[in-house]
Amino acid sequence: MAISVQNLLKERKYPFIFSFFILLIFVSFLLLTNTQSPIYLSTTLDQSQPISSRPPSDSNPPISNPNTKTPPQHEEVSSNARVIIPSSDVNFDWKICEGAVAVDYIPCLDNFKAIKALKSRRHMEHRERHCPEPSPRCLVPLPQGCRIPIPWPNSRDMIWFDNVPHPKLVEYKKDQNWVQKSGDFLVFPGGGTQFKDGVMHYIDFIEKTLPVIEWGKHTRVILDVGCGVASFGGYLLEKKVITMSFAPKDEHEAQIQFALERGIPATLSVIGTQKLPFPDNVYDLIHCARCRVHWDGDGGKPLMELNRILRPGGYFIWSATPVYRNDERDQNVWKAMVALTESICWKVVAKTFDSSGIGLVIYQKPVSSTCYAERKENSPPLCDQNYRQNSSWYVPLDGCLPPLPVASMDDSYSWPTTWPKRLSSKPPSLLTEQDAEEIFYEDTKHWSALVSDVYLEGLAINWSRVRNVMDMNSGYGGFAAALIDLPLWVMNVIPIHRPDTLSVIFDRGLIGIYHDWCESFNTYPRTYDLLHSSFLLRDLTQRCDIIDVAVEMDRILRPGGYILVQDSMEMISKLSPILHSLQWSITLHQDQFLVGKKGFWRPDGKMRILR
């Protein structure tokens, strides 16, 4: 029987009527508030990850930096944001990668079919890029017990073992203090093959040996060849030095993965038959501590590759047994190194030993081409007029000396101004066109305003959990420059089909790399906290499928990590349903900023990775 208000009044059921009106008011209030707030399409990370994500309080106390700003910790969505609910008729049949290397799968480095077909491995060809065609559209699985990483700065000294469950280095390097296992953690004591008294002692020893190095002032951007677990670069951060640490994916199991899990800049690469993906004349200093590279091999091409990317007047530090041991084998290597460095006009500015008996030699690259003309023999020869400066993507190593840049009346090279002024000063390699300088400064202002007013304040990103950042198309590096005061670092990527501004980025005291986003990036899965792109997708989707780009984003990004995409609504509408099918939460801000947050979801189906 229907119940009317009139019958209730006749029966004098006033308490019921009062409760009904209170309930009606409450429901109306909820409806009004929901019209102003977004509804999240997010997975619940707290239900997916292990309960504990905090290191023990009785070990490895936090490392503080009084000069670093505290990042915003909020993750609220601004009132002008809206949640994107893609059309339900879009269907993606995702499968999980299956195979021996699936958890750590890197498509262009784990293409075993191409590697098996190589005619030679003499020059590390098997460690170079061999991208599959087409790239598998499977999703890398998560390691058992995977959880949100330990935040910086604690992560420099300890990480979750379950995130990088590789124990081989613990045993292999147990006498050298590279890494130790302690309960649920991997601990990094700051040791190394050449760091007998600890890495900070080694770093200070270098500067005492050659004070003009001036860590964090004159010397800002360096390359660490064969970096191990990247403790050298990790501790140099305290000196305001940013290090690109690199090593191949080899039998030193997951060393670069350890570095990135620690929050230290690193990439996978090898000095084999091809150039490193960097411009000419950009690194202030290059370091090698027992990096196992035969510098005089293949006619000296490996060392000439370092000469190409080392800034004129920059230093190469070599700490290896041929420097300080007298046995026949080491002395033969030393003699070959002496002949090679003299032939490319490098001069020895220091050769010394520390208290532990470890020795090092420091070479300096010339600042002008005068020495080249004065050599008795033109060997190696100077590169001819066909030499293409900064061309290094899939380019064979050169056997010639590139011309040195000239920036002053006395035919010598101008070093960038000291850090931190070089971040905002006119870069020496900036184009000489009339409006180039104005464009550079306007770009810097643009990114400073956008980051401070929108990225840090108006988006659903918890910046306190962000450490490893990748800018997928960096331009002049304005995005990274605007974030410089936060406790994070940015890998600046210059796509090969975009204008080449990577030298400018290095001039500013930042690091970066060339890449083609139609291929996989040289990094392990789950190594970045935030991926950023600004109007990249339209050009990119003319060359490759946006689905493949999204799969690569998913591979690189950690669970709980973000993508921040600024693009047209056309491109955002193409990307959104793909991310939604991956169970990401996605929100749109100002009809141009897409924020996606990755969860712990993985599909049930499997796709075999062929070996």
C-alpha positions in Angstrom: 0.0 0.0 0.0 1.4 3.4 -1.0 2.4 5.7 1.9 1.6 9.4 1.4 2.6 12.4 3.5 -1.1 13.1 4.1 -1.7 9.7 5.7 1.5 10.1 7.9 0.1 13.5 9.1 -3.3 11.9 9.9 -1.5 9.1 11.9 0.7 11.7 13.6 3.9 10.0 12.8 5.9 13.2 13.2 9.3 11.6 14.1 9.3 9.6 10.8 8.4 12.8 8.8 11.3 14.7 10.6 13.8 11.9 9.8 12.7 11.8 6.2 13.3 15.5 5.6 16.7 15.3 7.3 17.6 12.5 4.9 16.4 14.5 1.9 18.5 17.5 2.9 21.6 15.3 3.3 21.1 13.6 -0.1 20.7 17.0 -1.8 23.9 18.3 -0.2 25.8 15.3 -1.6 24.5 15.8 -5.1 25.4 19.4 -5.1 29.0 18.8 -3.9 29.5 16.0 -6.4 28.8 18.3 -9.3 32.0 20.3 -8.3 34.4 17.4 -7.5 35.8 14.8 -9.8 35.1 11.1 -9.5 38.3 9.2 -9.6 38.8 6.1 -11.8 41.8 5.0 -9.7 43.1 1.7 -8.5 43.6 1.7 -4.7 47.4 1.4 -4.2 47.0 0.8 -0.5 45.2 -2.4 -1.1 47.7 -3.6 -3.8 51.1 -2.9 -2.1 52.7 -4.6 0.9 51.7 -3.0 4.2 55.1 -1.6 5.1 56.8 0.9 2.9 59.0 2.7 5.4 62.6 1.7 6.2 63.5 0.9 9.9 64.0 4.0 12.0 67.1 2.6 13.7 69.3 2.4 10.6 70.3 4.8 7.9 68.9 8.1 9.3 67.6 10.6 6.7 70.1 12.6 4.8 69.1 16.3 4.9 69.8 19.1 2.5 69.0 22.5 3.9 69.2 24.1 0.5 66.5 21.9 -1.1 62.9 23.0 -1.2 60.2 20.8 0.2 58.0 19.6 -2.7 54.2 19.9 -2.6 52.7 16.8 -1.0 49.0 17.3 -1.9 47.3 15.1 -4.5 44.0 17.0 -4.6 42.5 17.8 -8.0 41.7 21.4 -8.8 38.1 22.4 -9.3 38.7 22.9 -13.1 39.9 19.3 -13.5 37.6 16.6 -14.9 37.9 12.9 -15.1 38.0 11.4 -18.5 35.7 8.4 -19.0 36.6 6.9 -22.4 34.0 5.2 -24.6 33.2 1.7 -23.5 33.4 0.3 -27.0 37.2 0.7 -27.0 38.7 -2.7 -26.2 42.3 -3.7 -25.6 43.3 -7.4 -25.0 46.4 -6.8 -22.9 48.7 -9.7 -22.1 51.6 -10.0 -19.8 55.1 -10.7 -21.1 56.3 -14.2 -20.3 59.8 -15.5 -20.4 63.1 -15.7 -18.5 63.7 -11.9 -18.7 60.1 -10.8 -18.7 60.2 -8.9 -15.3 63.3 -6.8 -16.5 62.4 -6.8 -20.2 64.1 -4.2 -22.4 62.9 -4.8 -26.0 65.9 -3.2 -27.8 68.5 -4.9 -25.5 66.8 -8.3 -25.1 66.1 -9.1 -28.7 67.8 -12.5 -28.5 66.9 -13.5 -32.0 68.9 -10.6 -33.4 71.7 -11.1 -30.9 72.1 -14.8 -31.9 72.3 -13.8 -35.6 75.3 -11.5 -35.0 78.4 -12.4 -36.9 80.7 -11.0 -34.2 80.6 -10.0 -30.5 84.2 -8.9 -30.4 83.3 -5.2 -30.0 80.4 -5.7 -27.7 77.9 -5.8 -30.5 75.6 -8.0 -28.4 75.3 -5.2 -25.8 74.1 -2.7 -28.4 70.6 -1.9 -29.5 68.7 -4.4 -31.6 65.1 -3.4 -31.7 62.4 -6.0 -32.6 60.0 -5.4 -35.4 57.3 -5.0 -34.4 57.9 -4.3 -30.7 55.8 -6.8 -28.5 52.7 -5.2 -27.1 52.9 -7.1 -23.8 53.1 -5.6 -20.4 56.1 -6.4 -18.2 55.1 -8.3 -15.0 55.8 -7.0 -11.5 58.3 -8.8 -9.3 56.8 -10.7 -6.5 56.3 -8.3 -3.5 56.8 -5.1 -5.6 56.0 -2.0 -3.6 56.4 1.8 -3.7 60.1 2.6 -3.6 61.8 4.1 -0.5 61.8 7.9 -1.0 64.9 10.0 -1.5 67.3 10.7 0.2 67.1 7.4 2.2 67.0 5.5 -1.1 70.6 6.4 -1.9 71.7 4.1 0.9 69.0 1.4 0.9 66.2 0.0 -1.4 63.6 -2.8 -1.1 65.2 -6.1 -2.2 61.8 -7.3 -3.6 61.8 -4.4 -6.1 65.1 -5.4 -7.6 65.5 -9.1 -6.5 69.0 -9.7 -7.9 71.4 -11.2 -5.3 74.4 -11.9 -7.7 76.3 -8.7 -7.1 75.9 -9.1 -3.3 78.0 -12.2 -3.5 80.2 -11.3 -6.4 81.3 -7.9 -4.9 81.0 -8.8 -1.2 84.6 -7.8 -0.5 84.3 -4.4 -2.2 81.3 -3.0 -0.4 79.2 -2.4 -3.5 76.0 -3.7 -2.0 74.9 -5.8 0.9 71.6 -7.6 1.7 70.1 -6.8 5.1 66.7 -8.3 5.8 64.2 -6.9 3.3 66.7 -4.3 2.0 69.7 -4.0 -0.2 72.1 -1.6 1.5 74.8 0.4 -0.3 77.7 1.3 2.0 79.4 3.6 -0.5 82.2 1.3 -1.4 83.6 0.2 -4.8 86.5 -1.6 -6.5 88.6 1.6 -6.4 87.0 3.2 -3.3 88.9 1.4 -0.6 88.3 4.1 1.9 84.8 5.0 0.7 83.5 6.9 -2.2 83.5 10.3 -0.4 87.2 10.0 0.4 87.8 9.2 -3.3 85.8 12.2 -4.4 87.7 14.5 -2.0 91.0 13.0 -3.1 90.3 13.9 -6.7 89.6 17.5 -5.9 92.7 17.7 -3.6 94.8 16.3 -6.4 93.5 18.9 -8.9 91.7 21.8 -7.1 90.7 23.5 -10.4 88.1 20.8 -10.8 86.0 22.6 -8.2 83.1 20.1 -7.8 79.8 21.8 -8.3 81.2 25.1 -9.6 83.6 24.6 -12.5 82.7 21.0 -12.9 78.9 20.4 -13.0 78.1 17.7 -15.6 80.1 14.5 -15.7 79.9 11.0 -17.3 80.8 7.9 -15.3 81.8 5.0 -17.6 81.1 1.5 -16.3 79.6 3.0 -13.1 78.8 -0.2 -11.2 75.9 0.7 -8.8 76.6 4.4 -9.4 77.7 5.3 -5.9 80.3 7.7 -7.4 77.5 9.7 -9.0 75.2 9.3 -6.1 77.6 10.9 -3.6 78.6 13.6 -6.0 75.1 15.0 -5.8 76.1 16.4 -2.4 78.7 18.4 -4.3 76.1 19.9 -6.7 77.4 17.7 -9.5 75.0 15.8 -11.8 76.4 12.5 -13.2 75.2 10.5 -16.1 76.2 7.0 -14.9 76.2 4.3 -17.6 77.0 0.6 -18.0 75.8 -2.2 -20.3 73.3 -4.8 -19.4 75.8 -7.5 -18.8 76.8 -10.1 -16.2 77.0 -7.5 -13.5 73.4 -8.2 -12.8 71.1 -5.2 -12.8 73.7 -2.6 -11.7 71.9 0.2 -13.6 68.5 -0.9 -12.2 70.1 -0.7 -8.7 71.2 2.9 -9.5 67.8 4.1 -10.7 66.0 2.4 -7.8 68.3 4.4 -5.5 67.2 7.6 -7.3 70.6 8.2 -9.0 70.7 9.3 -12.7 71.8 6.3 -14.9 71.3 4.7 -18.3 72.2 1.5 -20.1 74.8 1.9 -22.8 78.1 0.5 -24.1 81.1 1.7 -26.0 81.0 -0.8 -28.7 80.8 -0.1 -32.4 78.4 2.9 -32.3 78.6 6.4 -30.9 77.1 7.1 -27.5 73.8 9.0 -27.8 75.2 12.4 -26.7 76.4 15.5 -28.6 79.9 16.6 -29.2 81.8 18.6 -26.5 79.3 18.5 -23.7 80.8 16.7 -20.6 82.9 18.7 -18.2 84.6 15.6 -16.9 84.6 11.9 -17.7 85.4 9.2 -15.1 86.4 5.6 -15.4 87.3 3.4 -12.3 88.2 -0.1 -13.5 85.5 0.2 -16.2 86.9 -2.6 -18.3 87.0 -0.7 -21.5 90.0 -1.4 -23.8 90.7 2.2 -24.7 93.3 1.4 -27.3 91.2 -1.3 -29.0 90.0 -1.0 -32.6 92.6 1.7 -33.4 91.8 3.7 -30.3 88.1 4.4 -31.3 86.7 3.9 -27.7 89.0 6.7 -26.4 88.3 8.9 -29.4 84.6 8.6 -28.6 85.3 10.0 -25.2 87.3 12.8 -26.9 84.3 13.6 -29.0 81.9 14.1 -26.1 84.4 15.7 -23.7 84.2 19.5 -23.5 87.5 21.2 -24.7 89.5 21.8 -21.5 87.6 19.0 -19.8 89.2 16.2 -17.8 89.3 12.4 -18.1 90.0 10.6 -14.8 91.3 7.0 -15.2 91.7 4.9 -12.1 92.8 1.4 -13.1 95.6 -1.0 -12.4 97.8 0.0 -15.4 98.2 3.4 -13.7 99.8 2.0 -10.5 100.9 -1.6 -11.0 104.2 -2.7 -12.5 103.5 -6.2 -13.9 104.1 -6.7 -17.5 100.5 -6.8 -18.6 99.6 -3.6 -16.9 102.7 -1.8 -18.1 101.9 -2.8 -21.7 98.5 -1.3 -21.4 99.9 1.8 -19.8 102.4 2.3 -22.7 99.6 1.9 -25.3 97.6 4.5 -23.3 100.5 6.9 -23.3 100.9 6.7 -27.1 97.2 7.0 -27.7 96.6 10.1 -25.5 99.6 11.8 -26.9 98.3 11.2 -30.4 95.0 13.0 -29.6 96.8 15.8 -27.8 95.6 15.0 -24.3 98.1 16.1 -21.6 98.6 14.5 -18.2 97.9 17.1 -15.5 98.1 14.8 -12.5 99.2 11.2 -11.7 99.0 10.2 -8.1 98.2 7.5 -5.4 96.0 7.7 -2.4 96.6 6.2 1.1 95.1 2.9 0.1 97.5 2.5 -2.8 94.9 3.2 -5.5 96.3 5.3 -8.3 94.7 7.6 -10.9 95.8 9.7 -13.8 94.0 12.9 -14.9 94.1 13.9 -18.6 93.0 17.2 -20.1 91.6 17.7 -23.6 93.0 20.7 -25.6 91.0 23.9 -26.0 92.3 24.7 -29.5 93.4 22.8 -32.6 97.0 24.1 -32.6 98.4 20.8 -31.2 96.7 18.8 -34.0 98.6 20.7 -36.6 101.9 20.3 -34.8 101.8 16.5 -34.5 104.6 14.6 -36.3 102.1 12.2 -37.7 98.5 12.9 -38.8 97.3 9.8 -36.9 94.5 9.7 -36.0 93.6 12.0 -38.9 91.3 15.1 -38.5 87.7 14.5 -39.7 86.9 15.9 -43.1 84.3 18.3 -44.2 81.7 15.5 -44.3 81.8 15.2 -40.5 78.4 15.9 -39.0 78.6 17.4 -35.5 76.4 15.9 -32.8 75.2 13.1 -35.2 75.3 10.0 -32.9 72.0 8.0 -33.2 73.0 4.6 -34.7 76.2 6.1 -36.1 79.4 4.1 -36.2 82.4 5.2 -34.1 84.8 7.6 -35.8 88.5 7.0 -36.3 89.2 10.7 -36.7 89.4 13.8 -34.5 86.4 16.2 -34.9 87.3 19.9 -35.2 87.2 21.8 -31.9 84.6 24.6 -31.5 85.9 28.2 -31.6 84.2 30.8 -29.5 86.7 33.6 -29.0 89.2 35.8 -30.9 92.2 33.8 -29.8 90.9 30.6 -31.4 90.1 29.0 -28.1 87.0 27.6 -26.5 84.7 29.3 -23.9 83.8 27.2 -20.9 80.2 27.8 -19.5 79.9 30.1 -16.5 80.1 28.5 -13.1 77.2 26.7 -11.5 74.5 27.7 -10.6 74.7 30.8 -12.9 75.1 28.6 -16.0 71.6 27.3 -15.5 70.1 30.7 -16.5 73.0 32.2 -18.5 73.2 32.3 -22.3 74.5 28.8 -23.3 77.7 29.0 -25.4 76.2 26.5 -28.0 73.0 28.5 -28.5 72.4 29.3 -32.2 73.8 32.6 -33.4 70.5 33.7 -35.1 69.4 37.1 -34.1 66.3 36.0 -32.1 67.8 32.8 -30.6 68.8 34.4 -27.3 65.4 36.1 -26.9 63.6 32.8 -27.6 65.8 31.0 -25.1 65.0 33.5 -22.3 61.2 33.5 -23.1 61.2 29.7 -23.0 62.8 29.8 -19.6 60.2 32.3 -18.3 57.4 30.2 -19.8 58.4 27.0 -18.1 59.1 28.7 -14.8 55.6 30.1 -14.7 53.9 26.9 -15.9 55.7 24.7 -13.4 55.1 27.0 -10.4 51.5 28.0 -11.2 50.1 24.8 -12.7 52.3 21.8 -12.4 53.2 22.2 -8.7 49.9 23.7 -7.5 47.0 22.7 -9.7 47.5 19.0 -10.7 46.9 15.8 -8.8 50.6 14.9 -8.4 52.2 14.2 -5.1 55.6 15.7 -5.8 57.1 14.5 -2.5 57.0 10.9 -4.0 58.7 12.0 -7.3 62.5 11.5 -7.7 63.3 10.1 -11.2 61.8 12.3 -13.9 62.0 12.0 -17.7 61.1 14.9 -20.0 60.3 13.1 -23.3 60.9 16.2 -25.5 62.9 18.7 -23.6 63.6 21.6 -25.9 65.9 23.9 -24.1 65.5 22.1 -20.8 63.2 24.7 -19.3 61.0 22.1 -17.5 64.0 20.7 -15.8 65.4 24.1 -15.0 62.1 25.1 -13.3 62.3 22.1 -11.0 65.9 22.6 -10.0 65.2 23.4 -6.4 63.2 20.2 -5.8 64.8 17.0 -4.6 64.5 15.3 -8.0 66.5 15.0 -11.2 65.4 15.1 -14.8 66.6 12.9 -17.8 66.1 15.4 -20.7 65.4 13.6 -23.9 65.7 15.1 -27.4 63.7 13.1 -29.9 65.8 12.5 -33.1 63.0 14.0 -35.3 62.9 17.3 -33.3 65.4 20.3 -33.4 68.7 19.3 -31.8 69.0 21.4 -28.6 70.8 18.9 -26.4 74.1 20.8 -26.4 72.2 23.8 -24.9 70.8 21.5 -22.1 74.3 20.3 -21.2 75.6 24.0 -21.3 73.0 24.8 -18.7 74.4 22.2 -16.4 71.7 19.5 -17.0 71.9 16.0 -18.4 70.2 14.5 -21.4 70.2 12.0 -24.2 69.0 11.4 -27.8 66.2 9.0 -28.5 63.6 7.8 -31.0 60.2 7.3 -29.2 59.1 4.8 -31.8 61.6 2.5 -30.1 62.0 1.4 -26.5 64.2 3.4 -24.2 67.5 2.0 -22.8 66.2 1.6 -19.2 64.9 -1.2 -17.0 61.1 -1.4 -16.3 59.8 0.6 -13.3 62.6 3.1 -13.2 60.9 6.5 -13.4 58.4 8.3 -11.1 57.1 10.8 -13.7 57.1 11.1 -17.5 56.5 14.5 -19.0 55.8 15.5 -22.6 54.7 18.7 -24.2 53.1 18.6 -27.6 55.1 15.5 -28.6 52.3 13.1 -29.7 51.1 14.7 -33.0 54.5 14.4 -34.7 55.2 11.1 -33.1 52.0 9.4 -34.2 52.8 10.2 -37.8 55.7 7.8 -37.5 54.5 5.1 -35.1 51.4 3.9 -33.3 50.4 5.7 -30.1 49.6 2.3 -28.5 53.3 1.3 -28.7 54.2 4.6 -27.1 51.7 4.0 -24.3 53.1 0.4 -23.7 56.6 1.9 -23.4 55.4 4.5 -20.9 53.8 1.7 -18.9 57.0 -0.3 -19.0 59.2 2.6 -17.8 56.9 4.0 -15.1 56.8 2.7 -11.6 53.5 1.7 -9.9 52.2 4.8 -8.3 54.1 6.9 -10.9 52.6 9.6 -13.1 52.5 10.8 -16.7 52.0 14.5 -17.3 51.1 15.2 -20.9 50.4 18.6 -22.4 48.8 18.2 -25.8 45.8 18.9 -28.0 42.4 17.4 -27.1 42.7 15.3 -30.3 45.8 13.6 -29.0 44.6 13.4 -25.4 41.4 11.7 -26.7 43.5 9.0 -28.5 45.8 8.4 -25.5 43.1 8.4 -22.7 41.3 5.1 -23.6 44.6 3.3 -23.8 45.6 4.4 -20.3 42.1 3.7 -19.0 42.3 0.1 -20.3 45.6 -0.2 -18.3 43.5 0.6 -15.2 45.3 4.0 -14.7 43.4 6.9 -13.1 43.3 9.8 -15.5 42.3 13.4 -15.1 42.2 16.4 -17.5 43.1 19.9 -16.5 42.3 23.1 -18.6 41.6 20.9 -21.6 45.3 20.4 -22.3 47.0 18.8 -19.3 46.5 15.0 -18.9 47.6 13.4 -15.6 47.7 9.7 -15.5 48.6 7.6 -12.5 49.7 4.0 -12.9 48.6 1.3 -10.4 49.6 -2.3 -9.7 47.2 -3.9 -12.2 48.5 -6.5 -14.5 46.5 -8.6 -17.0 45.8 -12.4 -16.7 46.7 -13.3 -20.3 50.3 -14.0 -21.3 52.5 -13.4 -24.4 55.7 -15.4 -24.7 58.9 -13.4 -25.4 60.9 -15.5 -27.8 64.5 -16.2 -27.0 
